Amino acid sequence: DTAVSQTPKYLVTQMGNDKSIKCEQNLGHDTMYWYKQDSKKFLKIMFSYNNKELIINETVPNRFSPKSPDKAHLNLHINSLELGDSAVYFCASSPSRGSYNEQFFGPGTRLTVL
Amino acid sequence: GENVEQHPSTLSVQEGDSAVIKCTYSDSASNYFPWYKQELGKRPQLIIDIRSNVGEKKDQRIAVTLNKTAKHFSLHITETQPEDSAVYFCATGGTSYGKLTFGQGTILTVHP
């Protein structure tokens, strides 16, 4: 009964490839997020969706495209992978898009670009 | 945009000692200040949070203090235990659709 799950857990791929990461939450939350954690552990938000609507879109290369087919799922597709995309990507969810909500993180996907 | 500075970057204490981690922020509109703990190889998890209308909040061995005028807030852990060893992140929120801006993280090591 995992609350926020991500697949795959590890992803190793070559530069130039296209890959996707999937996220699902069974908490009934309205809002989902994608974060990138780099090698120095810095956590930075990339995107947020509220009930399938994009509400936060940080300065991220347009090679990254999120998609939310329904409010329980948020996927991240990355085109033309680069070395600098190597990181841990965390999905998170919160009850709503309000300010004071705890964000529940998934287990992370470690992406390594060779 | 918001900028959150966190210090120290690493902190080493003996079991039973106290640990203090400090954060400063730039956006005076921020009104939500959570702290997340991330154990090695695991996901970040919320341990305590405070809203801007409160100056201090305590939960067993952890406490957070907020000084809105000076734009800084701190995490205090008393009677540290080896299982407190982790990376701790402060964050600010409240200005845009639940967006959190994280500090750089503090690696806390508690020696038995």
Backbone of each chain as ProteinMPNN parsed JSONL, in Angstrom:
{"seq_chain_A": "DTAVSQTPKYLVTQMGNDKSIKCEQNLGHDTMYWYKQDSKKFLKIMFSYNNKELIINETVPNRFSPKSPDKAHLNLHINSLELGDSAVYFCASSPSRGSYNEQFFGPGTRLTVL", "coords_chain_A": {"N_chain_A": [[0.831, -1.202, 0.0], [1.838, 1.278, -0.934], [2.283, 4.804, -0.737], [3.165, 6.911, -2.498], [4.442, 6.06, -5.5], [7.098, 5.22, -7.762], [8.33, 4.458, -11.011], [10.939, 3.651, -13.314], [13.079, 2.434, -10.592], [15.786, 2.644, -10.945], [17.622, 3.965, -13.682], [19.558, 3.612, -16.401], [21.175, 4.982, -19.109], [22.073, 5.928, -22.48], [23.578, 8.945, -23.714], [21.525, 11.151, -25.574], [19.37, 9.493, -25.86], [15.796, 8.887, -25.352], [13.707, 8.94, -22.516], [11.302, 7.802, -20.045], [9.743, 8.478, -16.881], [7.609, 7.188, -14.427], [4.934, 8.056, -12.186], [2.825, 7.422, -9.437], [0.161, 8.06, -7.201], [-1.658, 7.013, -4.348], [-3.099, 8.397, -2.528], [-5.207, 10.04, -2.861], [-4.72, 12.662, -3.395], [-4.723, 16.024, -4.774], [-2.651, 17.397, -5.966], [0.458, 17.171, -7.63], [4.015, 16.761, -7.966], [7.218, 17.242, -9.594], [10.569, 16.823, -8.688], [14.068, 17.567, -8.906], [17.018, 16.124, -7.746], [20.269, 16.882, -7.385], [23.77, 15.865, -7.65], [24.913, 17.045, -5.466], [22.979, 16.95, -3.615], [21.069, 18.9, -3.788], [17.757, 19.978, -3.815], [15.36, 20.662, -6.185], [12.446, 22.142, -7.433], [10.651, 21.151, -10.338], [8.253, 20.844, -11.876], [4.68, 21.232, -11.338], [1.478, 19.819, -10.968], [-1.976, 20.379, -10.681], [-4.764, 18.618, -10.19], [-4.64, 17.618, -12.862], [-3.912, 19.921, -14.191], [-1.319, 22.019, -15.283], [0.527, 23.877, -13.021], [2.872, 24.857, -11.938], [5.822, 25.641, -13.508], [8.972, 25.483, -13.71], [12.172, 26.942, -14.607], [13.044, 24.954, -16.824], [14.691, 22.893, -19.195], [13.134, 22.503, -22.419], [13.248, 19.924, -23.2], [12.279, 18.357, -21.281], [9.234, 16.997, -20.509], [6.32, 17.016, -18.775], [3.465, 14.946, -17.984], [0.107, 14.528, -17.116], [-2.137, 12.2, -16.878], [-4.322, 11.686, -15.258], [-5.454, 12.719, -11.963], [-4.081, 11.12, -10.23], [-1.765, 10.29, -11.344], [1.439, 11.151, -12.595], [3.661, 11.73, -15.075], [7.014, 11.838, -16.398], [8.687, 12.792, -19.191], [11.712, 12.626, -20.917], [13.561, 14.002, -23.428], [16.299, 13.462, -25.733], [18.572, 12.929, -23.943], [21.051, 14.282, -21.738], [24.384, 14.459, -20.292], [24.293, 16.05, -18.014], [21.77, 15.617, -17.054], [21.783, 13.572, -15.341], [20.782, 12.48, -12.233], [18.799, 12.267, -9.19], [15.404, 11.809, -9.476], [12.544, 12.94, -7.983], [9.173, 12.293, -7.354], [6.319, 13.863, -5.95], [3.456, 14.359, -3.814], [0.628, 16.312, -2.723], [-2.167, 17.23, -0.63], [-3.623, 19.425, -1.696], [-3.201, 22.408, -3.68], [-2.578, 24.352, -1.948], [-0.83, 26.458, 0.428], [0.134, 25.304, 2.835], [0.533, 22.589, 2.905], [1.717, 19.313, 3.648], [4.178, 17.685, 1.739], [4.352, 14.601, 0.14], [6.787, 12.393, -0.629], [7.893, 10.3, -3.339], [9.884, 7.256, -3.801], [11.994, 7.911, -5.412], [13.832, 8.133, -8.526], [16.748, 7.051, -9.828], [18.605, 8.428, -12.235], [21.003, 7.765, -14.615], [23.099, 9.037, -16.983], [25.053, 8.053, -19.588]], "CA_chain_A": [[0.0, 0.0, 0.0], [2.746, 2.414, -1.047], [1.513, 6.017, -0.945], [3.637, 7.501, -3.748], [5.372, 5.11, -6.101], [7.74, 5.651, -9.006], [9.045, 3.44, -11.791], [11.716, 2.64, -12.576], [13.88, 2.93, -9.482], [17.075, 2.993, -11.547], [17.552, 4.106, -15.131], [20.869, 3.889, -16.969], [20.938, 5.125, -20.539], [23.089, 6.649, -23.232], [23.268, 10.31, -24.172], [20.747, 11.253, -26.8], [18.156, 8.672, -25.791], [14.58, 9.426, -24.736], [13.237, 8.043, -21.459], [10.177, 8.261, -19.24], [9.607, 8.043, -15.493], [6.183, 7.233, -14.08], [4.627, 8.264, -10.78], [1.429, 7.201, -9.074], [-0.132, 8.216, -5.774], [-2.968, 6.457, -3.972], [-3.527, 9.152, -1.355], [-6.349, 10.882, -3.193], [-4.276, 14.057, -3.454], [-5.008, 16.762, -6.008], [-1.473, 18.081, -6.504], [1.651, 16.341, -7.76], [5.217, 17.546, -8.275], [8.491, 16.605, -9.935], [11.765, 17.478, -8.191], [15.365, 17.012, -9.297], [18.051, 16.221, -6.708], [21.56, 16.69, -8.063], [24.796, 15.1, -6.928], [25.187, 17.738, -4.198], [21.78, 16.775, -2.798], [20.186, 20.057, -3.864], [16.413, 19.627, -4.266], [14.757, 21.792, -6.887], [11.19, 21.8, -8.085], [10.625, 21.29, -11.793], [6.87, 21.022, -12.342], [3.599, 20.821, -10.468], [0.157, 19.705, -11.566], [-3.102, 20.317, -9.774], [-5.916, 18.025, -10.863], [-4.265, 17.499, -14.277], [-3.561, 21.211, -14.775], [0.038, 22.47, -14.969], [0.476, 25.132, -12.253], [4.233, 25.334, -11.735], [6.726, 25.222, -14.575], [10.195, 26.212, -13.446], [13.042, 27.096, -15.775], [13.52, 23.613, -17.152], [14.784, 22.747, -20.652], [11.9, 21.932, -22.963], [13.418, 18.479, -23.433], [11.526, 17.716, -20.207], [7.801, 17.239, -20.677], [5.466, 16.271, -17.865], [2.104, 14.656, -18.452], [-0.738, 14.022, -16.049], [-3.36, 11.657, -17.486], [-5.368, 11.888, -14.251], [-4.814, 13.366, -10.828], [-3.29, 10.16, -9.465], [-0.575, 9.935, -12.116], [2.228, 12.218, -13.201], [4.802, 11.131, -15.75], [8.025, 12.777, -16.876], [9.386, 12.296, -20.376], [12.913, 13.418, -21.191], [14.116, 13.777, -24.781], [17.706, 13.804, -26.022], [19.223, 12.985, -22.639], [22.405, 14.835, -21.643], [25.109, 14.031, -19.091], [23.85, 16.861, -16.873], [20.452, 15.186, -16.571], [22.002, 12.549, -14.313], [20.298, 12.982, -10.948], [17.657, 11.506, -8.669], [14.15, 12.528, -9.716], [11.512, 12.589, -7.011], [7.797, 12.7, -7.496], [5.7, 14.123, -4.658], [2.064, 14.777, -3.911], [0.063, 16.97, -1.539], [-3.63, 17.212, -0.704], [-4.109, 20.448, -2.604], [-2.117, 23.306, -4.07], [-2.448, 25.386, -0.926], [0.525, 26.742, 0.91], [0.579, 24.694, 4.084], [0.368, 21.141, 2.839], [2.862, 18.417, 3.607], [4.396, 17.002, 0.469], [4.744, 13.211, 0.337], [7.693, 12.062, -1.72], [8.104, 8.938, -3.791], [11.203, 6.721, -3.453], [13.022, 8.463, -6.292], [14.362, 7.397, -9.681], [18.134, 7.477, -10.079], [18.891, 8.435, -13.675], [22.422, 7.909, -14.966], [23.28, 9.2, -18.434], [26.456, 7.737, -19.926]], "C_chain_A": [[0.865, 1.252, 0.0], [1.968, 3.672, -1.404], [1.864, 6.682, -2.282], [4.686, 6.55, -4.312], [5.89, 5.634, -7.427], [8.348, 4.441, -9.69], [9.731, 4.102, -12.969], [12.465, 3.258, -11.395], [15.259, 3.373, -9.971], [16.899, 3.03, -13.059], [18.941, 4.485, -15.617], [20.715, 3.904, -18.477], [22.044, 5.935, -21.184], [22.615, 8.068, -23.549], [22.474, 10.268, -25.463], [19.469, 10.445, -26.8], [16.999, 9.456, -25.175], [14.104, 8.432, -23.692], [12.068, 8.663, -20.71], [10.24, 7.685, -17.834], [8.131, 8.188, -15.137], [6.001, 7.368, -12.572], [3.135, 8.066, -10.556], [1.256, 7.427, -7.585], [-1.538, 7.7, -5.493], [-3.524, 7.144, -2.727], [-4.761, 10.002, -1.616], [-6.001, 12.359, -3.281], [-4.595, 14.688, -4.802], [-3.745, 17.243, -6.714], [-0.267, 17.151, -6.522], [2.8, 17.19, -8.295], [6.308, 16.638, -8.836], [9.618, 17.479, -9.388], [12.987, 16.797, -8.776], [16.322, 17.205, -8.134], [19.389, 15.897, -7.343], [22.567, 15.994, -7.142], [25.186, 15.753, -5.599], [23.975, 17.742, -3.283], [20.803, 17.94, -2.887], [18.862, 19.648, -4.501], [15.772, 20.828, -4.936], [13.494, 21.346, -7.604], [11.304, 22.032, -9.588], [9.215, 21.656, -12.257], [5.907, 20.681, -11.216], [2.293, 20.816, -11.253], [-0.883, 19.684, -10.458], [-4.307, 19.799, -10.564], [-5.767, 18.072, -12.389], [-3.895, 18.825, -14.94], [-2.161, 21.624, -14.34], [-0.027, 23.806, -14.242], [1.855, 25.68, -11.922], [5.098, 24.761, -12.852], [7.99, 26.045, -14.42], [11.052, 26.276, -14.717], [13.717, 25.768, -16.055], [13.63, 23.512, -18.671], [13.531, 22.091, -21.222], [12.083, 20.503, -23.459], [12.639, 17.674, -22.375], [10.048, 18.029, -20.407], [7.022, 16.369, -19.714], [4.11, 16.007, -18.5], [1.325, 14.061, -17.291], [-2.038, 13.511, -16.652], [-4.572, 11.74, -16.563], [-4.688, 12.351, -12.98], [-3.992, 12.409, -9.975], [-1.968, 9.815, -10.149], [0.11, 11.175, -12.682], [3.478, 11.576, -13.778], [5.761, 12.222, -16.206], [8.754, 12.146, -18.044], [10.569, 13.215, -20.658], [13.459, 13.028, -22.561], [15.598, 14.11, -24.806], [18.514, 13.962, -24.74], [20.661, 13.463, -22.728], [23.038, 14.366, -20.341], [24.59, 14.755, -17.847], [22.468, 16.498, -16.352], [20.579, 14.095, -15.516], [21.681, 13.132, -12.947], [19.304, 11.966, -10.401], [16.426, 12.373, -8.862], [13.095, 12.006, -8.739], [10.168, 13.133, -7.462], [7.259, 12.951, -6.086], [4.236, 14.473, -4.883], [1.657, 15.48, -2.625], [-1.441, 17.068, -1.724], [-4.209, 18.224, -1.682], [-2.955, 21.374, -2.923], [-1.937, 24.433, -3.066], [-1.063, 25.414, -0.309], [1.017, 25.808, 1.995], [0.538, 23.176, 4.077], [1.685, 20.391, 2.859], [2.947, 17.792, 2.231], [4.953, 15.615, 0.762], [5.56, 12.781, -0.885], [7.658, 10.572, -2.065], [9.526, 8.498, -3.476], [12.335, 7.234, -4.343], [13.39, 7.529, -7.437], [15.767, 7.927, -9.947], [18.434, 7.304, -11.553], [20.384, 8.665, -13.886], [22.533, 7.953, -16.474], [24.762, 9.02, -18.749], [26.873, 8.371, -21.242]], "O_chain_A": [[0.671, 2.162, 0.805], [1.093, 3.634, -2.269], [0.984, 6.978, -3.091], [5.697, 6.274, -3.666], [5.213, 6.391, -8.124], [8.822, 3.515, -9.033], [9.174, 5.021, -13.569], [12.473, 4.479, -11.232], [15.824, 4.348, -9.476], [16.145, 2.248, -13.638], [19.447, 5.557, -15.286], [20.188, 2.958, -19.063], [22.855, 6.554, -20.497], [21.418, 8.342, -23.637], [22.731, 9.44, -26.337], [18.584, 10.666, -27.627], [17.18, 10.515, -24.574], [14.094, 7.225, -23.936], [11.866, 9.877, -20.733], [10.717, 6.571, -17.617], [7.485, 9.173, -15.495], [6.803, 6.864, -11.787], [2.302, 8.478, -11.363], [2.109, 7.03, -6.792], [-2.47, 7.909, -6.269], [-4.307, 6.565, -1.975], [-5.301, 10.615, -0.695], [-6.887, 13.212, -3.246], [-4.719, 14.007, -5.82], [-3.759, 17.471, -7.924], [-0.003, 16.437, -5.554], [2.592, 18.193, -8.978], [6.322, 15.432, -8.589], [9.636, 18.694, -9.585], [12.959, 15.611, -9.102], [16.436, 18.304, -7.592], [19.619, 14.772, -7.786], [22.249, 15.598, -6.021], [25.725, 15.091, -4.712], [23.951, 18.461, -2.284], [19.817, 17.976, -2.151], [18.834, 19.053, -5.578], [15.651, 21.892, -4.33], [13.47, 20.32, -8.284], [11.956, 22.97, -10.047], [9.018, 22.656, -12.947], [6.243, 19.959, -10.278], [2.04, 21.687, -12.084], [-0.691, 19.045, -9.424], [-4.797, 20.457, -11.482], [-6.669, 18.514, -13.1], [-3.593, 18.85, -16.134], [-1.848, 21.583, -13.15], [-0.574, 24.771, -14.776], [1.985, 26.873, -11.647], [5.1, 23.556, -13.103], [8.082, 27.163, -14.928], [10.687, 25.73, -15.759], [14.82, 25.499, -15.579], [12.747, 23.999, -19.376], [12.935, 21.223, -20.583], [11.177, 19.935, -24.069], [12.378, 16.484, -22.548], [9.659, 19.196, -20.467], [7.048, 15.142, -19.809], [3.664, 16.714, -19.404], [1.825, 13.195, -16.573], [-2.949, 14.297, -16.913], [-5.707, 11.849, -17.025], [-3.458, 12.375, -12.918], [-3.274, 12.852, -9.079], [-1.14, 9.111, -9.57], [-0.531, 12.105, -13.172], [4.258, 10.954, -13.057], [5.373, 13.378, -16.379], [9.367, 11.088, -17.905], [10.434, 14.438, -20.639], [13.776, 11.865, -22.81], [16.088, 14.919, -24.019], [19.078, 15.027, -24.489], [21.395, 13.112, -23.651], [22.351, 13.937, -19.414], [24.462, 14.164, -16.775], [22.04, 17.014, -15.319], [19.595, 13.735, -14.87], [22.241, 14.155, -12.552], [19.002, 10.956, -11.037], [16.406, 13.536, -8.459], [12.802, 10.811, -8.68], [10.051, 14.28, -7.893], [7.703, 12.311, -5.133], [3.828, 14.834, -5.987], [2.26, 15.272, -1.572], [-1.936, 16.997, -2.849], [-5.16, 17.93, -2.406], [-1.834, 21.139, -2.473], [-1.199, 25.381, -3.333], [-0.248, 24.513, -0.504], [2.216, 25.54, 2.069], [0.511, 22.549, 5.137], [2.645, 20.769, 2.187], [1.938, 17.42, 1.632], [5.902, 15.465, 1.532], [5.076, 12.807, -2.017], [7.428, 9.716, -1.21], [10.304, 9.285, -2.937], [13.508, 7.008, -4.047], [13.274, 6.308, -7.332], [15.95, 9.105, -10.253], [18.509, 6.185, -12.061], [20.95, 9.641, -13.394], [22.115, 7.024, -17.166], [25.612, 9.748, -18.236], [28.015, 8.207, -21.672]]}, "seq_chain_B": "GENVEQHPSTLSVQEGDSAVIKCTYSDSASNYFPWYKQELGKRPQLIIDIRSNVGEKKDQRIAVTLNKTAKHFSLHITETQPEDSAVYFCATGGTSYGKLTFGQGTILTVHP", "coords_chain_B": {"N_chain_B": [[13.293, 35.711, -7.476], [12.647, 33.465, -4.669], [15.261, 32.888, -2.309], [16.997, 30.568, -0.431], [19.151, 30.121, 2.191], [21.175, 27.799, 3.868], [22.727, 26.689, 6.842], [24.861, 24.86, 9.117], [26.691, 23.236, 6.402], [27.594, 20.735, 6.977], [27.384, 18.838, 9.998], [28.564, 17.612, 12.955], [27.997, 15.708, 15.774], [28.103, 14.495, 19.189], [26.376, 11.698, 20.517], [23.487, 12.506, 22.351], [24.085, 15.181, 22.575], [23.009, 18.533, 21.582], [21.711, 19.741, 18.439], [21.809, 22.316, 16.031], [20.398, 23.842, 13.255], [20.437, 26.335, 10.803], [18.506, 28.627, 8.819], [18.168, 31.132, 6.324], [16.043, 33.36, 4.512], [14.845, 35.056, 1.539], [12.46, 36.12, 0.489], [9.98, 38.066, 1.659], [7.329, 37.466, 1.59], [7.015, 34.787, 2.027], [5.426, 32.264, 3.916], [5.346, 29.819, 5.074], [7.139, 27.225, 6.6], [8.713, 24.473, 6.341], [10.513, 21.554, 7.544], [12.489, 18.974, 6.271], [13.574, 15.592, 6.468], [16.064, 13.502, 5.221], [17.061, 10.34, 4.973], [19.909, 8.28, 4.201], [19.834, 7.343, 0.876], [17.101, 7.336, 0.851], [13.714, 8.694, 0.695], [12.851, 12.222, 1.014], [11.305, 13.311, 4.045], [8.739, 14.94, 5.828], [9.396, 16.493, 8.924], [8.799, 18.481, 10.745], [6.899, 21.512, 10.795], [6.246, 25.041, 10.402], [4.123, 27.852, 10.616], [3.817, 31.277, 9.503], [2.575, 32.808, 11.428], [3.292, 31.941, 13.846], [5.778, 31.715, 16.362], [7.33, 29.709, 17.427], [7.612, 26.162, 17.531], [7.172, 22.935, 18.883], [8.009, 19.483, 18.943], [8.322, 16.812, 20.649], [11.594, 15.86, 20.666], [12.391, 17.697, 18.799], [12.404, 21.053, 17.591], [11.267, 24.09, 16.137], [12.138, 27.411, 15.395], [11.119, 30.679, 14.481], [11.937, 33.757, 13.044], [10.458, 36.256, 11.72], [10.934, 38.902, 11.138], [13.692, 39.133, 10.89], [13.981, 37.304, 8.93], [14.754, 34.58, 9.293], [14.973, 31.126, 10.273], [15.132, 28.271, 12.425], [16.18, 24.908, 13.156], [16.039, 22.813, 15.911], [17.462, 20.133, 17.521], [17.284, 18.121, 20.254], [19.03, 16.033, 22.643], [20.352, 14.186, 20.86], [20.344, 11.255, 18.76], [21.859, 8.305, 17.289], [20.194, 7.528, 15.155], [19.225, 9.902, 14.265], [20.937, 10.778, 12.395], [21.284, 12.056, 9.207], [20.334, 13.817, 6.167], [19.241, 17.09, 6.469], [16.764, 19.289, 5.4], [15.784, 22.624, 5.081], [12.947, 24.579, 4.091], [11.004, 26.962, 2.236], [7.723, 28.247, 1.73], [4.449, 29.051, 0.413], [4.044, 31.143, -1.298], [3.419, 30.565, -3.916], [1.25, 28.472, -5.22], [1.813, 26.155, -3.641], [4.486, 25.778, -4.035], [7.682, 24.827, -2.975], [10.746, 26.118, -1.847], [13.889, 24.921, -1.43], [16.536, 24.751, 1.03], [20.123, 24.201, 0.938], [20.709, 21.909, 2.288], [21.776, 20.014, 5.188], [24.182, 17.882, 6.363], [23.85, 15.794, 8.944], [25.621, 14.153, 11.408], [25.526, 11.85, 13.939], [27.443, 10.722, 16.459], [27.913, 7.662, 18.159]], "CA_chain_B": [[12.649, 34.606, -6.784], [13.073, 33.156, -3.313], [16.574, 32.286, -2.105], [17.093, 30.024, 0.924], [20.511, 29.74, 2.554], [21.14, 26.887, 5.014], [24.037, 26.474, 7.454], [26.059, 24.554, 8.335], [26.476, 22.208, 5.392], [27.782, 19.481, 7.702], [27.338, 19.016, 11.445], [28.913, 16.365, 13.607], [27.791, 15.838, 17.217], [28.088, 13.269, 19.972], [25.05, 11.277, 20.982], [23.065, 13.208, 23.562], [24.251, 16.62, 22.387], [22.004, 19.219, 20.774], [22.128, 20.166, 17.093], [21.034, 23.455, 15.544], [20.575, 24.147, 11.833], [19.829, 27.645, 10.58], [18.183, 29.009, 7.442], [17.683, 32.479, 6.047], [15.329, 33.416, 3.243], [14.849, 36.413, 0.989], [11.134, 36.601, 0.116], [9.214, 38.38, 2.871], [5.974, 36.928, 1.431], [6.993, 33.379, 2.443], [4.677, 32.144, 5.174], [5.311, 28.415, 5.497], [8.543, 26.862, 6.775], [8.825, 23.067, 6.741], [11.811, 20.887, 7.59], [12.437, 17.605, 5.783], [14.714, 14.731, 6.804], [16.304, 12.502, 4.188], [18.072, 9.346, 5.322], [20.725, 7.876, 3.064], [19.16, 6.509, -0.113], [15.65, 7.321, 1.057], [12.985, 9.895, 0.26], [12.665, 13.261, 2.042], [10.061, 13.209, 4.803], [8.489, 16.091, 6.7], [9.527, 16.201, 10.348], [8.129, 19.542, 11.482], [6.714, 22.72, 9.995], [5.745, 26.177, 11.159], [3.535, 28.909, 9.791], [4.407, 32.578, 9.833], [1.914, 33.461, 12.559], [3.765, 31.255, 15.056], [7.203, 31.955, 16.515], [8.043, 28.514, 17.843], [6.802, 24.938, 17.585], [7.984, 21.854, 19.409], [7.46, 18.136, 18.837], [9.235, 15.922, 21.37], [12.978, 16.34, 20.727], [12.683, 18.683, 17.756], [11.7, 22.329, 17.697], [11.615, 25.061, 15.108], [11.879, 28.798, 15.755], [10.999, 31.545, 13.31], [12.036, 35.194, 13.236], [10.028, 36.793, 10.422], [11.554, 40.211, 10.919], [15.061, 38.898, 10.415], [13.869, 36.313, 7.859], [15.468, 33.34, 9.509], [14.34, 30.103, 11.085], [16.115, 27.284, 12.867], [15.756, 23.601, 13.643], [16.773, 22.407, 17.098], [17.268, 18.746, 17.907], [17.909, 17.871, 21.549], [19.315, 14.629, 22.987], [20.491, 13.507, 19.561], [20.566, 9.803, 18.735], [22.456, 7.918, 15.996], [19.18, 7.465, 14.094], [18.97, 11.262, 13.758], [21.898, 11.019, 11.311], [20.56, 12.192, 7.935], [20.412, 15.165, 5.596], [18.079, 17.887, 6.844], [16.498, 20.396, 4.48], [14.745, 23.606, 5.363], [12.273, 25.033, 2.875], [9.998, 28.005, 2.415], [6.598, 28.12, 0.809], [3.332, 29.943, 0.685], [3.911, 32.244, -2.24], [2.97, 30.182, -5.253], [0.705, 27.16, -5.542], [2.447, 25.044, -2.94], [5.896, 25.632, -4.398], [8.665, 24.887, -1.901], [12.134, 26.39, -2.203], [14.679, 24.219, -0.427], [17.917, 25.089, 1.308], [21.109, 23.302, 0.334], [20.815, 20.686, 3.069], [22.802, 19.853, 6.225], [24.444, 16.48, 6.69], [24.034, 15.648, 10.385], [26.149, 12.86, 11.836], [25.504, 11.704, 15.386], [28.37, 9.65, 16.816], [27.5, 6.976, 19.408]], "C_chain_B": [[13.237, 34.387, -5.402], [14.47, 32.529, -3.32], [16.671, 31.833, -0.651], [18.523, 29.556, 1.158], [20.464, 28.926, 3.842], [22.554, 26.656, 5.51], [23.894, 25.702, 8.763], [25.754, 23.501, 7.268], [26.711, 20.818, 5.982], [27.852, 19.784, 9.199], [27.578, 17.658, 12.083], [28.781, 16.56, 15.109], [27.899, 14.475, 17.872], [26.656, 12.967, 20.404], [24.721, 11.97, 22.303], [23.226, 14.711, 23.487], [23.067, 17.194, 21.629], [22.583, 19.599, 19.42], [21.211, 21.3, 16.653], [21.396, 23.714, 14.083], [19.801, 25.426, 11.542], [19.593, 27.909, 9.094], [17.756, 30.465, 7.393], [17.008, 32.467, 4.682], [15.193, 34.86, 2.803], [13.45, 36.985, 0.752], [10.27, 36.816, 1.361], [7.769, 37.87, 2.775], [5.891, 35.45, 1.835], [6.303, 33.259, 3.788], [4.562, 30.708, 5.674], [6.735, 27.892, 5.491], [8.648, 25.412, 7.259], [10.281, 22.611, 6.798], [11.619, 19.435, 7.169], [13.724, 16.88, 6.163], [14.853, 13.684, 5.706], [17.418, 11.565, 4.644], [18.745, 8.861, 4.054], [19.948, 6.944, 2.136], [17.647, 6.484, -0.022], [15.012, 8.622, 0.541], [12.968, 10.949, 1.359], [11.316, 13.074, 2.726], [9.941, 14.405, 5.726], [8.649, 15.679, 8.153], [8.837, 17.262, 11.21], [7.943, 20.727, 10.544], [6.127, 23.819, 10.869], [5.18, 27.194, 10.188], [3.979, 30.264, 10.318], [3.744, 33.262, 11.015], [2.318, 32.844, 13.902], [5.27, 31.459, 15.161], [8.005, 30.699, 16.839], [7.079, 27.331, 17.868], [7.703, 23.798, 18.025], [7.246, 20.522, 19.249], [8.496, 17.173, 19.399], [10.649, 16.507, 21.343], [13.309, 17.387, 19.668], [11.826, 19.931, 17.939], [12.144, 23.216, 16.542], [11.258, 26.45, 15.629], [11.911, 29.639, 14.496], [11.108, 33.001, 13.733], [11.71, 35.841, 11.896], [10.686, 38.128, 10.106], [12.937, 40.048, 10.313], [15.09, 37.914, 9.256], [14.817, 35.149, 8.087], [14.708, 32.415, 10.432], [15.344, 28.983, 11.331], [15.438, 25.994, 13.31], [16.644, 23.231, 14.812], [16.433, 20.948, 17.391], [18.005, 18.536, 19.224], [18.113, 16.368, 21.741], [19.453, 13.779, 21.72], [20.82, 12.026, 19.737], [21.161, 9.429, 17.386], [21.44, 7.875, 14.857], [18.737, 8.85, 13.608], [19.922, 11.597, 12.607], [21.168, 10.97, 9.97], [20.92, 13.541, 7.328], [19.111, 15.884, 5.943], [17.967, 19.075, 5.896], [15.471, 21.342, 5.096], [14.11, 24.001, 4.034], [11.354, 26.188, 3.231], [8.906, 27.796, 1.375], [5.573, 29.184, 1.1], [3.144, 31.042, -0.32], [3.327, 31.83, -3.582], [2.554, 28.733, -5.333], [1.417, 25.983, -4.876], [3.908, 24.847, -3.295], [6.778, 25.767, -3.163], [10.034, 25.198, -2.504], [12.988, 25.837, -1.087], [16.031, 24.886, -0.211], [18.831, 23.989, 0.778], [21.281, 21.996, 1.085], [21.963, 20.717, 4.067], [22.949, 18.369, 6.507], [24.75, 16.41, 8.177], [24.52, 14.234, 10.677], [26.168, 12.844, 13.354], [26.359, 10.487, 15.74], [27.954, 9.012, 18.125], [28.535, 7.188, 20.503]], "O_chain_B": [[14.205, 35.041, -5.014], [14.814, 31.75, -4.209], [16.45, 32.628, 0.262], [19.043, 28.711, 0.429], [19.793, 29.312, 4.799], [23.474, 26.453, 4.718], [22.894, 25.872, 9.459], [24.659, 22.94, 7.249], [26.103, 19.841, 5.544], [28.318, 20.846, 9.61], [26.884, 16.684, 11.79], [29.385, 17.476, 15.668], [27.8, 13.439, 17.214], [25.847, 13.868, 20.623], [25.532, 12.021, 23.228], [22.585, 15.445, 24.239], [22.231, 16.46, 21.102], [23.794, 19.759, 19.274], [20.0, 21.258, 16.87], [22.573, 23.792, 13.732], [18.659, 25.587, 11.974], [20.363, 27.481, 8.235], [17.078, 30.965, 8.29], [17.353, 31.67, 3.81], [15.401, 35.781, 3.593], [13.265, 38.201, 0.805], [9.881, 35.859, 2.03], [7.061, 37.846, 3.782], [4.789, 34.919, 1.971], [6.558, 34.049, 4.697], [3.782, 30.415, 6.58], [7.467, 28.077, 4.519], [8.669, 25.163, 8.464], [11.159, 23.21, 6.178], [10.711, 18.752, 7.644], [14.808, 17.463, 6.178], [13.871, 13.056, 5.311], [18.583, 11.957, 4.693], [18.206, 9.017, 2.958], [19.466, 5.891, 2.556], [16.984, 5.717, -0.72], [15.691, 9.511, 0.028], [13.061, 10.599, 2.536], [10.32, 12.727, 2.09], [10.922, 14.833, 6.335], [8.115, 14.655, 8.578], [8.345, 16.952, 12.295], [8.727, 20.926, 9.616], [5.582, 23.554, 11.94], [5.691, 27.373, 9.082], [4.458, 30.376, 11.446], [4.303, 34.214, 11.559], [1.762, 33.178, 14.948], [5.972, 31.384, 14.152], [9.203, 30.628, 16.564], [5.898, 27.476, 18.181], [8.853, 23.701, 17.597], [6.027, 20.448, 19.399], [9.43, 16.773, 18.705], [10.882, 17.556, 21.944], [14.422, 17.911, 19.658], [10.679, 19.863, 18.382], [13.262, 23.096, 16.042], [10.201, 26.642, 16.231], [12.648, 29.34, 13.556], [10.443, 33.428, 14.677], [12.58, 35.962, 11.033], [10.959, 38.441, 8.947], [13.302, 40.731, 9.356], [16.145, 37.714, 8.654], [15.584, 34.772, 7.201], [13.908, 32.851, 11.261], [16.276, 28.777, 10.553], [14.296, 25.988, 13.77], [17.868, 23.323, 14.718], [15.263, 20.579, 17.495], [19.215, 18.748, 19.302], [17.462, 15.547, 21.095], [18.751, 12.783, 21.545], [21.465, 11.609, 20.699], [20.984, 10.17, 16.42], [21.789, 8.158, 13.71], [17.967, 8.959, 12.653], [19.727, 12.598, 11.919], [20.52, 9.978, 9.637], [21.702, 14.307, 7.893], [18.02, 15.353, 5.736], [18.946, 19.771, 5.627], [14.421, 20.91, 5.573], [14.691, 23.773, 2.973], [10.976, 26.364, 4.389], [9.137, 27.248, 0.297], [5.785, 30.088, 1.908], [2.185, 31.809, -0.223], [2.793, 32.669, -4.308], [3.398, 27.851, -5.494], [1.597, 24.933, -5.493], [4.51, 23.849, -2.897], [6.634, 26.717, -2.393], [10.429, 24.628, -3.521], [12.839, 26.23, 0.07], [16.598, 25.496, -1.117], [18.37, 22.981, 0.242], [21.925, 21.073, 0.587], [22.988, 21.357, 3.834], [21.983, 17.684, 6.843], [25.784, 16.904, 8.626], [23.913, 13.251, 10.252], [26.757, 13.723, 13.983], [26.034, 9.361, 15.365], [27.673, 9.711, 19.098], [28.365, 6.692, 21.617]]}, "name": "protein", "num_of_chains": 2, "seq": "DTAVSQTPKYLVTQMGNDKSIKCEQNLGHDTMYWYKQDSKKFLKIMFSYNNKELIINETVPNRFSPKSPDKAHLNLHINSLELGDSAVYFCASSPSRGSYNEQFFGPGTRLTVLGENVEQHPSTLSVQEGDSAVIKCTYSDSASNYFPWYKQELGKRPQLIIDIRSNVGEKKDQRIAVTLNKTAKHFSLHITETQPEDSAVYFCATGGTSYGKLTFGQGTILTVHP"}
